[in-house]
Amino acid sequence: MPKKQHVSETPATALLRSRGIAFGEHPYAYEEHGGTEVSARELGVPEHAVIKTLVMQDEQAQPLIVLMHGDRKVSTKNLARQAGCKSVLPCKPEVANRHSGYLVGGTSPFATRKAMPVYVEETIFALPTIYINGGRRGYLVSIDPGVLDQLLPVKRVQAAIAD
């Protein structure tokens, strides 16, 4: 039986544990700019079930988090309309790191440094299990998508651009 790789605690996993949330740990070989395509391949799961955590900002530079399927892109126009803002755009990596407390590529929506609204593509909730960043590059956790509603200030949106 292969030895399970130990992953040290992150603020995200500490929050999940403190709330009694069951989750699976999935470390993998991180590749710079590999994104969800690499993590899905490494874990042998559909990229659609790998959820990316994107730190964006509105026209007033107020940060927000967007959770999207790994194989889909965010329509910033649709998101802005549903969020009630004029525009939404991705934060620069150093700004995203400052807001979340995580490094880009390892951003988890759980236990962020700054409280931010979380916009979730509503079709994510139809999945039986999601794979989402556990707070470190090369480390995803598998959870029931209902956990998002339990732990985050979730706003469901339809902001995906299909491939």
Phi, psi and omega in degrees: 000130182292145180288132179286130179288131179277133177243127181289155183299144173240167176303325180295311182289329176297319178295313179302314179297317183296334179264003178071027181275127177284133177210151175263149179254132184225082175286150177209167180285108182289138174239127177306129180062018180280330177063202185289337178299315180291313182296319179297316179297313182296325182268350180068038179236158178296138180298333179298331181272351176271120186257124179271144178253112183248130176263120181235179178215155178271185184295343177261016180064024175277126184283154174209159178250140174238129175253124185221149174305143181299331183264015180233158176252158179269131170275104182295331178294311178297319180297313181301316180300313182288334180273353180075030177241168179283320181206157176224136175215158180296145173284153171295148183310315182294328178288316178301316179301317182295317180292316187273330186084002178243159174279140175305135186099346178225020184284125174253149176282350183267137175058048177285156181298318181247136176290128182224149173295148182239115179262123185242127173302120190298334180292346176298325183291346178278348181282146178288326181214142173240155177244116187225154186299136181265009176104015180205146176298135180079028183209111175248154172243144175258132181216166170286134182299339177299339178299328180302315178296324182290322191251345188236155174280075189281137169235119181280135181223165171244090186234012182277144167254117181292151178294000000 
